[in-house]
Amino acid sequence: MSIALTGDRPTGPLHLGHYIGSLTNRLDMQNKYQTYIMIADTQALTDYFETPEFVRKNVFQVAEDYLAVGLDACDIFIQSTIRALPELTMYYMNLVTLARVVRNPTVKAELKQKSFAANAPCGFVCYPISQAADITCVQAEFVPVGVDQLPMIEQANEIVRKFNSMYKTDVLKESQAILSPTSKLLGIDGGAKASKSLNNCIFLIDSPEVVKQKVMSMYTDPNHIRVSDPGELKGNVVFHYLDAFWEEKEELAALKAHYKKGGLGDVTIKQKLIEVLENIMQPIRERRSKIDKKQLEEIVYAGCKKANEKANDVLYKVKDAMKLNYDIV
């Protein structure tokens, strides 16, 4: 059976951007592939190394979000528990130049976003290499990602090809990125991207009252002052969310035409969005209410054990190809 790998950083609860960006793909993939889901706490430490307790407290929140969404046929594991990952990362570092890592478009964008210069932590800059270890440690063939992560998959595949060529082996497998129809969800404030750090998103754990409050605060068309005024769709966050989440596309097209013509108020379209989102989130809340905390831990620890066994096997084969396996007791 083919293997899929995906994951999220435990820096807070998951939100609708995660849901539409990759969770829906995972729900489909868990029935087709052997699926691993990694809670990337080690990666999260590149931003929160001085406050590891912040990362730790969110690990099981993220795992709970997975189960609440319906990802119950996957092996969920915690990145820092996989003992093979640091060693694989170290070997892969010898296959990549510093110039190539810094040239990675995702790394360049994040360095600029975080205003890093020469003070960027090595762990942050070298993340594409550790991500290659994440992917190859379970021999993942498919990785659901956002479009901004495509350079990471490309670089991981470069490492795989170089390793296999250099050591004349086929131990490592290249992976294929799986994109969703909506690769980026706007923030409810009209910002470029829904983000936990910017608090401009709707979390999967939000109550109906909070969802309503957030939708009613959404950015629409500032020139759409009266109901009778024609409305603009471009930059209208409500319609962006309706495009992403409402499956009734013919009804949505009619709603858009009405709004553009005039005679349709912002409150009406926001109420429709609330209805659409509640149809998605209510089943998530129901599944969440049935999750037992002890059982949740058992599921995650079982996933960690299984992922460790897989990663240790890959590491053994990697070291064997490099002539680094020694018969030392």
C-alpha positions in Angstrom: 0.0 0.0 0.0 1.3 3.5 -0.8 2.2 5.8 2.0 1.1 9.4 2.7 2.6 11.8 5.2 1.3 15.2 6.4 1.5 17.2 9.6 1.0 20.5 11.4 2.9 22.6 13.9 1.5 22.5 17.5 1.4 26.2 18.0 -2.4 26.4 18.7 -5.6 24.7 17.7 -6.2 24.0 14.0 -8.4 26.4 12.0 -10.5 26.4 8.8 -7.5 27.2 6.7 -6.0 23.8 7.8 -9.4 22.1 7.1 -9.8 23.4 3.6 -6.1 23.4 2.8 -5.1 19.8 3.8 -7.4 18.1 6.3 -10.1 17.4 3.6 -7.3 15.8 1.5 -6.3 13.7 4.5 -9.8 12.5 5.0 -9.8 11.2 1.5 -6.3 9.8 1.6 -6.7 7.8 4.8 -9.0 5.5 3.0 -6.6 5.0 0.1 -3.2 5.0 1.6 -1.3 4.1 4.7 -1.3 7.5 6.3 1.0 9.0 8.9 0.2 12.4 10.4 3.1 14.1 12.2 2.7 16.7 15.0 5.7 18.8 14.2 6.8 19.9 17.6 10.5 20.0 16.7 9.8 22.3 13.8 7.6 24.5 16.1 10.7 25.0 18.3 12.4 27.0 15.5 10.1 29.8 16.6 9.5 28.9 20.2 12.8 27.3 21.4 12.8 29.5 24.5 9.2 28.5 25.5 8.9 24.7 24.8 6.0 24.5 27.3 3.9 26.5 24.8 4.5 23.9 22.1 4.1 20.9 24.5 0.6 22.1 25.7 -0.6 22.2 22.1 0.5 18.8 21.0 -2.6 16.9 22.2 -4.9 19.8 21.2 -3.8 19.3 17.6 -4.2 15.5 17.9 -7.7 16.1 19.3 -8.5 18.3 16.3 -7.4 15.5 14.0 -9.8 13.0 15.6 -12.6 15.5 15.8 -12.4 16.1 12.0 -12.6 12.3 11.5 -9.0 11.3 10.9 -9.3 8.1 12.8 -7.7 5.7 10.3 -4.2 7.3 10.5 -1.1 6.8 12.6 -0.6 10.1 14.5 2.9 10.6 15.9 4.9 13.3 17.6 8.0 14.5 15.6 10.4 14.7 18.6 9.7 11.1 19.6 11.2 9.7 16.3 14.8 9.0 17.3 16.0 8.5 13.7 15.1 12.0 12.5 18.1 13.9 13.9 20.5 11.3 12.5 18.9 11.3 9.0 18.9 15.1 9.0 22.6 15.1 9.8 23.4 12.8 6.9 21.3 14.8 4.5 23.0 18.0 5.4 26.1 16.8 3.6 24.1 16.5 0.4 22.9 20.1 0.3 24.9 23.4 0.1 24.0 26.3 2.3 23.5 28.4 -0.8 20.8 25.9 -2.1 19.0 26.0 1.2 18.9 29.8 1.4 17.8 29.9 -2.2 14.7 27.9 -1.3 11.7 30.2 -2.1 9.8 29.2 1.0 12.9 29.8 3.3 13.5 33.2 1.6 9.9 34.3 2.1 9.9 33.2 5.8 13.2 34.8 6.5 11.8 38.1 5.1 8.5 37.7 7.0 10.3 37.2 10.3 12.9 39.9 9.6 15.8 37.5 10.1 19.2 38.5 8.7 22.4 36.9 10.0 20.7 36.1 13.2 18.5 33.4 11.8 18.8 30.2 13.8 20.5 27.4 11.8 17.5 25.1 12.6 15.2 27.6 10.9 17.3 28.0 7.8 17.9 24.2 7.5 14.3 23.2 7.9 14.0 21.9 4.3 16.6 19.3 5.2 14.8 18.2 8.3 11.6 18.0 6.3 13.3 15.7 3.9 14.0 13.5 6.9 10.4 13.7 8.0 9.2 12.6 4.6 11.7 9.8 3.9 11.7 8.3 7.4 8.3 6.7 6.6 9.0 6.4 2.9 6.1 8.7 2.1 5.1 8.8 -1.6 2.3 11.4 -1.2 2.4 14.6 0.9 -0.6 16.9 1.0 0.7 20.5 1.3 -0.2 24.1 0.5 1.3 25.6 -2.6 3.9 27.5 -0.5 5.4 24.2 0.5 6.1 22.9 -3.1 9.7 24.1 -2.9 10.2 22.0 0.2 9.0 18.8 -1.6 11.2 19.7 -4.6 14.2 20.0 -2.3 13.4 16.8 -0.5 13.3 15.0 -3.8 16.7 16.5 -4.8 18.1 15.0 -1.6 16.6 11.6 -2.4 18.0 11.6 -5.9 21.4 12.6 -4.8 21.6 10.1 -2.0 20.4 7.2 -4.2 22.8 8.2 -7.0 25.8 8.7 -4.7 25.4 5.4 -2.8 24.0 3.4 -5.7 20.8 2.4 -4.0 17.0 2.8 -4.1 16.5 3.0 -0.4 14.9 6.5 -0.5 11.7 7.3 -2.4 10.7 10.5 -4.0 7.4 12.0 -3.0 4.6 13.7 -4.8 2.8 16.9 -3.5 -1.0 16.7 -3.3 -2.6 20.2 -3.5 -6.1 21.1 -2.5 -8.4 23.3 -4.6 -8.1 26.1 -2.1 -4.4 26.3 -1.3 -4.7 29.5 0.8 -7.6 30.8 2.9 -7.7 34.5 3.5 -7.9 35.9 7.0 -11.3 37.1 8.3 -9.8 40.6 8.4 -8.9 40.4 4.7 -5.3 39.6 5.4 -3.2 37.6 3.0 -3.6 34.4 4.9 -5.6 33.0 7.8 -3.1 32.6 10.6 -3.0 31.5 14.2 -0.3 34.0 15.0 -2.4 36.8 13.6 -5.6 35.6 15.2 -7.5 36.2 12.0 -9.0 32.8 11.6 -11.9 30.6 12.7 -10.6 27.7 14.8 -12.2 24.2 14.6 -12.7 24.4 18.4 -14.7 27.7 18.2 -18.3 27.6 19.5 -21.3 28.6 17.4 -21.4 32.0 19.1 -17.7 32.7 18.3 -18.1 31.6 14.7 -21.1 33.9 14.3 -19.1 36.8 15.9 -16.1 36.3 13.6 -18.2 36.0 10.4 -20.2 39.1 11.2 -16.9 41.0 11.6 -15.6 39.8 8.2 -14.3 42.3 5.7 -16.7 42.7 2.7 -17.0 45.6 0.2 -16.4 49.0 2.0 -18.4 50.8 -0.7 -21.4 48.5 -0.3 -23.1 50.9 2.1 -26.8 50.4 1.2 -28.5 47.2 0.4 -29.4 48.6 -3.0 -25.8 49.4 -3.9 -24.0 47.0 -6.3 -21.4 45.0 -4.4 -17.8 44.0 -5.3 -16.7 40.4 -5.1 -13.0 41.0 -5.4 -11.4 41.1 -2.0 -14.7 40.2 -0.3 -13.8 37.8 2.4 -17.3 36.4 2.8 -17.5 35.3 -0.8 -14.0 33.9 -0.6 -15.1 31.7 2.3 -18.3 30.7 0.4 -16.2 29.8 -2.6 -14.1 27.6 -0.4 -16.8 25.9 1.7 -20.2 26.0 0.0 -20.7 23.0 -2.2 -23.9 24.4 -3.9 -22.1 26.2 -6.7 -25.2 27.1 -8.7 -26.8 28.8 -5.7 -23.5 30.5 -5.0 -23.4 31.8 -8.6 -26.9 33.2 -8.2 -26.0 34.9 -4.9 -22.9 36.5 -6.5 -25.0 37.8 -9.4 -27.6 39.3 -7.0 -24.9 40.9 -4.9 -23.1 42.4 -7.9 -26.4 43.8 -9.2 -27.5 45.3 -5.9 -30.3 44.5 -3.5 -28.5 42.0 -1.3 -27.1 43.1 2.0 -23.9 42.0 3.7 -25.8 40.7 6.7 -27.7 38.2 4.4 -24.5 36.8 2.8 -22.9 36.5 6.3 -25.8 34.6 7.6 -25.6 32.2 4.7 -21.9 31.7 5.5 -22.6 31.1 9.1 -25.1 28.4 8.0 -22.5 26.8 5.6 -19.8 26.8 8.3 -22.0 25.4 11.0 -22.9 22.4 8.7 -19.2 21.6 8.7 -18.3 22.4 12.3 -21.3 20.9 14.1 -20.2 17.3 13.3 -16.7 18.2 14.3 -18.0 19.4 17.7 -20.0 16.2 18.2 -17.0 13.9 17.5 -14.9 16.1 19.8 -17.4 15.7 22.7 -16.9 11.9 22.5 -13.1 11.9 22.6 -11.6 10.4 25.8 -8.4 12.1 26.8 -6.7 8.9 28.0 -7.7 7.1 24.7 -6.3 10.1 22.8 -2.9 9.7 24.4 -3.0 6.0 23.7 -3.7 6.6 20.0 -0.9 9.1 19.7 1.6 6.9 21.6 0.7 3.9 19.5 1.3 6.1 16.4 4.7 7.1 17.8 5.7 3.5 18.3 4.7 2.5 14.8 6.4 5.5 13.2 9.6 4.8 15.2 9.7 1.3 13.9 9.3 2.5 10.4 11.9 5.2 10.7 14.4 3.0 12.4 14.1 0.5 9.5 14.8 3.3 7.0 17.7 4.6 9.1 19.2 1.1 9.2 19.0 0.9 5.3 20.4 4.4 4.9 23.4 3.6 7.1 23.9 0.3 5.4 24.0 2.0 2.0 26.6 4.4 3.5 28.6 1.5 5.0 28.0 2.9 8.5 26.4 -0.2 10.1 28.8 -1.7 12.6 28.5 -5.0 14.5 29.0 -3.3 17.9 27.0 -4.6 20.9 
